[in-house]
């Protein structure tokens, strides 16, 4: 079988995630220690013992999910399953940083600092309450894009996440997104619901955050990844560090082309997707995109043992 490692995005966070891995594997604990040092705080205590509201703040959720994913990957590697056993790595939104870190393109410390900055910059780009995001269920990407265009009416409303064949997320000004809900229902959406997020990610309103990330990424060493990384905004594999750097900036305002990314990996022969880190949201999406592919979630010592099995 041909394998890909995929890494979750925001929404997968849970208090306590990764703790059992850190207790079972020194290599996993070392990841959390490195993130603590990079952020100059006992960040692992927030992940393992904090409250969900604080953990869910964008500036915390992003580095926390990356830390948990890389801890799980290092536990796998301790059991003799290296990242190079995968043909590709990919991540959903912030998960792309986890994928790049997994493949050795970005260090753990740099990934933690970049994601802390990314979270803060995304939150600061739009005043709370001005933007919104909504999930449109039961519409394909083309129809959802038409809905977003019709709803914009001079404001920003964009198809932000193409998650799977029947789930598209739109993002933009709150009034425009609320109009999109009604238009989507009229166009036959099974459900159209506002999402509990603090900012309108992956749309033009994030341009100030994209500028902040461009400046930060210029100061970071990005190496060629050991495994090709399937980029969100391209839905194709990339390996050139200069291209990776520019795509990470573009990703802040661009669409997460997850459905196309998974389909592209499937077309390259990938028939086994391992979701590395917290939750199982990507596995559900993947099963709706690549119906014959196998999925496996690896987020606990038991999952690592089963993978080694």
Residue pairs with C-beta under 8 A, 6 or more apart in sequence:
1 271
1 272
1 294
2 87
2 268
2 269
2 270
2 271
2 272
3 85
3 86
3 87
3 270
3 272
3 273
3 274
4 86
4 87
4 88
4 89
4 90
4 230
4 265
4 270
4 272
4 273
4 274
5 73
5 83
5 86
5 88
5 89
5 90
5 99
5 102
5 227
5 274
5 276
6 89
6 90
6 91
6 92
6 95
6 99
6 273
6 274
6 275
6 276
6 282
6 286
7 66
7 69
7 89
7 90
7 91
7 92
7 95
7 96
7 98
7 99
7 102
7 275
7 276
7 277
7 282
8 65
8 69
8 91
8 92
8 95
8 98
8 275
8 277
8 278
8 279
8 281
8 282
9 65
9 91
9 92
9 93
9 94
9 95
9 256
10 58
10 61
10 62
10 65
10 93
10 94
10 197
10 201
11 279
11 281
12 65
12 277
12 278
12 279
12 281
13 52
13 55
13 56
13 61
13 64
13 65
13 278
14 52
14 278
14 279
15 47
15 48
15 49
15 50
15 51
15 52
15 55
16 47
16 48
16 49
17 47
17 48
17 64
17 65
17 68
17 277
17 278
17 299
18 28
18 32
18 47
18 48
18 67
18 68
18 71
18 72
18 277
18 278
18 299
19 47
19 48
20 300
20 301
21 28
21 68
21 71
21 72
21 75
21 299
21 300
21 301
21 304
22 28
22 29
22 31
22 32
22 44
22 71
23 29
24 75
24 301
24 304
25 71
25 74
25 75
25 78
25 301
25 304
26 78
27 74
27 75
27 77
27 78
28 71
28 72
28 74
28 75
28 78
29 71
30 74
31 67
31 70
31 71
31 74
31 108
32 43
32 44
32 47
32 67
32 71
33 44
34 108
34 109
34 112
35 43
35 44
35 63
35 66
35 67
35 108
35 109
35 112
36 42
36 43
36 44
37 109
38 108
38 109
38 110
38 112
38 113
39 63
39 112
39 113
39 116
43 60
43 63
43 64
43 67
43 112
44 67
46 54
46 55
46 60
46 64
47 55
47 64
47 67
47 68
54 60
55 61
55 64
57 119
57 123
57 198
58 119
58 120
58 122
58 123
58 198
58 199
59 116
59 119
59 120
59 123
60 119
61 94
61 119
62 94
62 97
62 115
62 116
62 118
62 119
63 111
63 112
63 115
63 116
63 119
65 94
65 95
65 98
65 277
65 278
66 94
66 95
66 97
66 98
66 101
66 111
66 112
66 115
67 108
67 112
68 277
68 278
68 299
69 91
69 95
69 98
69 102
69 276
69 277
69 278
70 98
70 101
70 102
70 108
70 111
72 276
72 277
72 298
72 299
72 303
72 304
73 83
73 102
73 276
75 301
75 304
76 82
76 276
76 298
76 304
76 307
76 308
77 83
79 304
79 305
79 307
79 308
80 308
81 307
81 308
83 89
83 102
83 103
83 104
83 226
83 227
84 226
84 227
86 227
86 274
87 227
87 228
87 265
87 268
87 269
87 270
88 227
88 228
88 229
88 230
88 237
88 265
88 268
88 270
89 99
89 100
89 102
89 103
89 225
89 227
89 228
89 229
89 230
90 96
90 99
90 229
90 230
90 232
90 261
90 262
90 265
91 97
91 98
91 99
91 100
91 232
92 161
92 232
92 256
92 258
92 281
92 282
93 161
93 201
93 202
93 232
93 251
93 256
94 115
94 118
95 277
95 282
96 229
96 231
96 232
96 248
96 251
97 106
97 111
97 114
97 115
97 118
97 248
98 111
98 276
98 277
99 229
99 230
100 106
100 111
100 222
100 225
100 229
100 244
101 107
101 108
101 111
102 227
102 276
103 225
103 226
103 227
103 228
103 229
104 223
104 225
104 226
105 222
105 223
105 224
105 225
105 229
105 241
105 244
106 114
106 220
106 222
106 223
107 221
110 220
110 221
113 216
114 213
114 216
114 217
114 220
117 212
117 213
117 216
118 209
118 213
118 252
121 208
121 209
121 212
121 213
122 199
122 201
122 206
122 209
122 252
123 198
123 199
124 208
124 209
125 199
125 205
125 206
125 207
125 208
125 209
126 199
126 200
126 205
126 206
128 198
128 199
129 174
130 173
130 174
130 200
130 205
131 171
131 172
131 173
131 174
131 177
131 199
131 200
131 203
131 205
132 171
132 172
132 173
132 174
132 177
132 178
132 194
132 195
132 197
132 200
133 160
133 169
133 170
133 171
133 177
133 194
133 195
133 197
133 200
133 201
134 169
134 170
134 177
134 178
134 180
134 181
134 184
134 192
134 193
134 194
134 195
135 167
135 168
135 169
135 191
135 192
135 193
135 195
136 144
136 147
136 167
136 168
136 169
136 170
136 180
136 184
136 189
136 191
136 192
137 166
137 167
137 189
137 190
137 191
137 192
137 193
138 166
138 188
138 189
138 190
138 191
139 147
139 166
139 168
139 184
139 187
139 188
139 189
140 165
140 166
140 168
141 159
141 162
141 168
141 259
143 187
144 159
144 168
144 170
144 184
145 159
145 168
146 187
147 170
147 180
147 183
147 184
147 187
148 157
148 158
148 159
148 170
148 172
148 180
149 157
150 180
150 183
151 157
151 170
151 176
151 177
151 179
151 180
151 183
152 172
152 176
153 176
153 179
155 172
155 173
155 175
155 176
156 171
156 172
156 173
156 176
156 200
156 203
156 204
156 205
157 170
157 171
157 172
157 173
157 176
157 177
157 179
157 180
157 203
158 170
158 171
158 172
158 202
158 203
158 204
158 255
159 168
159 169
159 170
159 255
160 169
160 170
160 171
160 200
160 201
160 202
160 203
160 255
160 256
161 168
161 169
161 171
161 202
161 255
161 256
161 258
162 168
162 255
162 256
162 257
162 258
162 259
162 260
163 169
163 256
163 258
163 259
163 285
164 258
164 259
164 284
164 285
164 286
164 288
164 289
165 259
165 288
165 289
166 190
166 288
167 285
167 288
169 195
169 202
170 177
170 180
171 177
171 200
171 201
171 202
171 203
171 205
172 200
172 203
172 204
172 205
173 200
173 205
177 194
177 200
178 194
180 192
181 192
181 193
181 194
182 192
184 192
185 192
199 206
200 206
202 251
202 252
202 253
202 254
202 255
202 256
203 253
204 253
206 252
206 253
207 253
209 252
209 253
210 249
210 250
210 252
210 253
213 248
213 249
213 252
214 249
217 245
217 248
217 249
218 245
222 241
222 244
222 245
223 241
224 239
224 240
224 241
225 239
225 244
228 237
228 238
228 239
229 237
229 238
229 239
229 244
230 236
230 237
230 238
230 261
230 264
230 265
231 237
231 238
231 244
231 247
231 251
231 261
232 247
232 251
232 254
232 255
232 256
232 257
232 258
232 261
233 247
233 250
233 251
233 254
233 255
233 256
233 257
234 247
234 257
235 257
235 260
235 261
235 263
235 264
236 264
237 264
237 268
238 244
238 247
258 282
258 285
259 285
259 289
262 273
262 285
262 286
262 289
262 290
263 289
263 290
265 273
265 290
266 289
266 290
266 293
270 290
270 293
271 290
271 292
271 293
271 294
272 293
272 294
272 295
272 296
273 282
273 283
273 286
273 290
273 293
273 294
273 295
273 296
274 295
274 296
274 297
274 298
274 307
275 282
275 283
275 286
275 295
275 296
275 297
275 298
275 299
276 298
276 299
277 298
277 299
278 299
279 297
279 299
280 297
283 295
283 296
283 297
286 293
286 295
287 293
287 295
296 303
296 306
296 307
297 303
298 304
298 307
